[in-house]
Amino acid sequence: MFKKTSLHLTVLAASLVLAGCVTTGGGNVSTGTSPTAATGAAGGATSVNANANLERCDAPLGTLAVDDGRDKEWYGSFGKTTGVTTIEPLIRLAVQQSNCFVITSIGGARTESKISAITDKQRNSGEFRAGSKQQKGQRVAADYYMEPAIIINDTTGGMAAGVGGLFGKAGAVLGGAMESKASVVTLTMFDIRSGVQIAISEGNSTSTNFGAALGAFGSKAAGGLSGFSRTPEGKATVAAFMDAYNNMVISLRNYKAQEVKGGLGTGGQLKVGK
């Protein structure tokens, strides 16, 4: 009985240590008590409690519209699998904290719709005070458009076999439900006026989901720790986007426009034979 209890405690301790780790393509991200790799707040150019690994710019490079992803093919299945309701606000948080872009409401379909409705009401209802400055021509245009995409959001069983072999029969129960979550994402940025792609970056992250394995420790432990059965998937995806954004910022700090002899869109250099 003592050996069995001791084994359970050992496995549980190891589980908790691993559950707190999210590994990205840029290295191990320590998020402390925060649920995601995007932390803190931003107000204008002021950043508060941002992830220490977030890349930054000395001055904004322009205004940005961030796609909310809701009309993309991956969005529905991703939400059902991970329990993540939205990724856009966390991307916006990281972007503003980095001071690389000034973010506009354009791109977020729901936000843009609500702001437009409020503007129309304040401008045309006749119920608001004179001097409220609701006339046309005040909205700020976006210079660039950022589009997030999830390429891979998959489960691998690499850790399960190792745990099963290490702890024997009891470990097999735990290992059978341990899943390593792999997320690979991209961020693409376009120049809105020309439609030219300015930058694209990839980010990746892995995390561990212990799922029903917590049941091996009884209903009380499983109930108290059940959050670990789903949140690692979301953590891994958000961390992957932070990794992608960091990679993009590094490339943009060294940005050099692509030039085509004769000008863009004038026929190019790959000529067709007669």
Salt bridges, closest charged atoms under 4 A:
GLU55 OE1 - ARG253 NH2 2.88
ASP67 OD2 - LYS72 NZ 3.00
ASP68 OD2 - ARG70 NE 3.87
ASP71 OD1 - LYS72 NZ 3.13
GLU88 OE2 - ARG92 NE 2.62
GLU112 OE1 - ARG139 NH2 3.03
ASP143 OD1 - ARG193 NH1 2.84
GLU147 OE2 - LYS72 NZ 3.67
GLU179 OE1 - LYS181 NZ 2.73
GLU233 OE2 - LYS181 NZ 3.66
